[in-house]
């Protein structure tokens, strides 16, 4: 397993263009796997669940950057805010407001991505573009001083129809460009499009992804 993780990371880094950020998705993986990835140069890790991230953070080097990439409940925000460098899965104004409130309590600014619903499945979370326009034009949004909106995130439909996946990723890139031109023109840090996982990251890169979230291609299939 050790050499596999090392080999997988090195292969991915050869395939992924340099400005693109590689998030190693370590959900359900033991700390020992994270440490192997770390020893092979990986510094950015993503967890889906708050409790799992909290259970691992004290057993890995402090310079590891954690991204929360799964659905986040508002009552868990205060637990996670001190330890994450980015929350990718912001899917409501109420959640954004809670993150801002908890971040302000510890004088921290939290990087966030706006999760947009791009899939056909109702089980996936995310804003619509109408909701995001309403949000960006609101006074309440302007008052959030302890969050930094760095871009958008989306999850494609789980399907073998890669033409559909490509359309969904293309739509997310269009959403990013629209938001950038309308509301974030002068915001230099609004630059990220997080899309693409182990099964579809190559399509995501072709469609403009700047952050890919890779689990099984690094750590192997789940037990």
C-alpha positions, 0 to 999 in steps of 0.5 A, spaced: 500 500 500 505 504 501 508 504 495 502 504 491 500 511 494 507 514 493 506 512 486 499 514 485 501 521 487 507 522 483 503 519 477 497 524 478 502 530 479 505 528 472 498 529 469 495 535 473 498 541 470 501 545 475 497 551 477 491 546 479 490 544 486 490 537 488 486 535 494 487 528 497 480 525 499 482 522 505 475 520 508 475 513 511 482 512 510 487 511 516 492 516 519 497 512 516 495 513 509 495 520 510 502 520 512 504 516 506 501 521 502 504 527 506 511 524 506 510 524 498 509 531 498 501 532 498 499 537 503 492 538 501 487 533 504 479 533 504 474 530 509 467 529 508 465 529 515 467 534 521 468 528 526 472 524 522 477 531 520 477 532 528 479 525 529 485 525 525 488 532 525 492 531 531 495 525 529 498 529 522 503 534 521 500 541 522 502 544 516 497 539 512 491 544 510 484 541 511 478 542 506 471 540 508 468 538 502 462 534 504 455 537 506 456 541 513 451 542 518 450 549 521 451 546 528 458 543 526 461 549 524 464 552 530 467 545 531 471 545 524 472 553 523 479 553 527 482 547 523 480 548 516 483 552 511 477 552 506 470 550 506 468 548 499 461 546 500 457 552 502 450 551 500 446 556 503 446 563 506 444 561 513 451 556 513 455 562 510 452 567 515 454 561 521 461 560 518 462 568 518 459 568 525 464 563 528 470 565 524 469 572 527 469 569 534 476 567 533 479 573 529 479 568 523 477 569 515 475 562 512 476 561 505 469 558 502 467 556 495 459 556 493 457 550 491 452 550 485 447 544 484 449 542 477 447 534 477 441 531 475 440 528 482 436 531 487 440 528 493 446 533 491 446 540 495 448 547 492 445 553 490 442 555 483 444 561 480 438 565 481 439 564 489 447 566 488 445 572 484 440 574 490 445 573 495 451 577 491 446 583 491 444 583 498 446 587 504 447 581 508 452 578 504 456 585 504 457 585 511 460 578 512 467 580 513 470 573 516 469 569 510 473 570 503 469 567 497 474 564 493 470 561 487 465 555 486 464 548 487 460 542 484 459 535 483 457 532 477 451 527 476 454 519 478 453 517 471 457 513 465 455 518 460 461 522 460 458 527 455 453 529 460 458 530 465 462 534 461 456 539 460 455 539 467 462 541 468 462 546 462 455 549 466 459 550 472 465 554 469 460 558 465 457 560 472 463 562 475 465 566 469 458 570 470 459 571 477 466 573 476 464 578 471 458 581 475 460 581 482 467 579 483 471 583 478 475 586 482 476 580 487 483 577 486 482 571 490 475 569 486 479 564 482 477 557 484 473 552 480 473 545 484 470 540 480 472 533 478 474 527 482 477 520 481 472 518 475 472 524 471 477 529 473 480 529 466 474 532 463 474 537 469 481 539 467 479 540 460 473 544 462 477 549 466 477 546 473 482 549 478 481 544 484 480 536 483 478 532 489 481 525 488 480 519 493 481 512 490 486 514 485 490 516 490 489 511 496 485 505 492 478 502 492 475 503 499 474 496 503 
